[in-house]
Amino acid sequence: MTKDKMDADNGRDSGKEEKKKNPEAESRSKLKMRQRVALWTGIPMTMLAGLLVGYMIGIGLESVFHTENNILLAVSVMFGVAAGFKLVFEQIKKLE
């Protein structure tokens, strides 16, 4: 290869010697990135779902037992939030 040809290619050979990426490895890295994005966008939804389920159960218990200080509502919301955290941690462990 002549010097003029190399200068025209900015010091690179005509592409024959460039390393090609493994398409399977690239596909796996893209899949892993998509899984991480899905996990991080799903975390708020999981937490919100736990909170809402706990709230609905608490409202139902309050209407059945007619308590005055809403203690059943507070306890069920706390259980819902705890369940949401548990699900989030399980999802994170599953991804790793």
C-alpha positions as CSV (number, residue, x, y, z in Angstrom):
1,M,0.0,0.0,0.0
2,T,1.4,3.4,-0.9
3,K,1.9,6.3,1.4
4,D,-0.7,8.4,-0.5
5,K,-3.3,5.7,-0.1
6,M,-2.6,5.5,3.7
7,D,-2.8,9.3,4.0
8,A,-6.1,9.3,2.1
9,D,-7.5,6.7,4.6
10,N,-6.1,8.7,7.6
11,G,-3.5,6.2,8.4
12,R,-5.8,3.2,8.3
13,D,-5.6,0.4,5.9
14,S,-8.5,-0.2,3.6
15,G,-10.6,-1.8,6.3
16,K,-9.4,-5.4,5.8
17,E,-7.4,-5.4,9.0
18,E,-9.9,-3.7,11.3
19,K,-11.3,-5.9,14.0
20,K,-14.9,-6.8,13.6
21,K,-17.1,-7.0,16.8
22,N,-18.6,-10.3,17.7
23,P,-22.4,-9.8,16.8
24,E,-23.4,-12.3,19.5
25,A,-21.5,-10.5,22.3
26,E,-22.9,-7.2,21.1
27,S,-26.4,-8.6,21.1
28,R,-26.0,-9.9,24.7
29,S,-24.8,-6.5,25.9
30,K,-27.7,-4.8,24.3
31,L,-30.1,-7.3,25.9
32,K,-28.5,-6.7,29.3
33,M,-28.8,-3.0,28.9
34,R,-32.5,-3.3,28.0
35,Q,-33.1,-5.5,31.0
36,R,-31.5,-2.9,33.3
37,V,-33.6,-0.1,31.7
38,A,-36.7,-2.2,32.2
39,L,-35.8,-2.8,35.8
40,W,-35.1,0.8,36.7
41,T,-38.3,1.9,35.0
42,G,-40.3,-0.8,36.8
43,I,-39.1,0.0,40.3
44,P,-41.4,3.0,40.7
45,M,-44.3,1.1,39.4
46,T,-43.7,-1.8,41.8
47,M,-43.4,0.5,44.7
48,L,-46.6,2.3,43.7
49,A,-48.5,-1.0,43.2
50,G,-47.5,-2.1,46.7
51,L,-48.6,1.1,48.2
52,L,-52.0,1.1,46.4
53,V,-52.7,-2.5,47.2
54,G,-52.0,-1.9,50.9
55,Y,-54.2,1.2,50.8
56,M,-57.1,-0.6,49.2
57,I,-56.8,-3.5,51.7
58,G,-56.7,-0.9,54.5
59,I,-59.8,0.9,53.3
60,G,-61.6,-2.4,53.1
61,L,-60.6,-3.5,56.6
62,E,-61.6,0.0,58.0
63,S,-65.0,-0.3,56.4
64,V,-65.5,-3.8,57.7
65,F,-64.4,-3.2,61.3
66,H,-65.4,0.5,61.6
67,T,-62.3,1.6,63.5
68,E,-62.0,5.3,64.4
69,N,-58.2,5.9,64.4
70,N,-57.4,4.3,61.0
71,I,-54.8,2.0,62.5
72,L,-55.7,-0.9,60.1
73,L,-55.2,1.5,57.2
74,A,-51.7,2.5,58.4
75,V,-50.7,-1.1,59.1
76,S,-51.8,-2.3,55.7
77,V,-50.1,0.6,53.9
78,M,-46.8,-0.3,55.7
79,F,-47.2,-4.0,54.7
80,G,-47.8,-2.9,51.1
81,V,-44.7,-0.7,51.0
82,A,-42.7,-3.5,52.6
83,A,-44.0,-5.9,49.9
84,G,-43.0,-3.4,47.2
85,F,-39.4,-3.2,48.6
86,K,-39.2,-7.0,48.8
87,L,-40.2,-7.3,45.1
88,V,-37.8,-4.6,44.0
89,F,-34.9,-6.4,45.8
90,E,-35.9,-9.7,44.3
91,Q,-35.9,-8.1,40.8
92,I,-32.5,-6.6,41.4
93,K,-31.0,-10.0,42.6
94,K,-32.6,-11.7,39.6
95,L,-30.9,-9.3,37.2
96,E,-27.5,-9.8,38.6
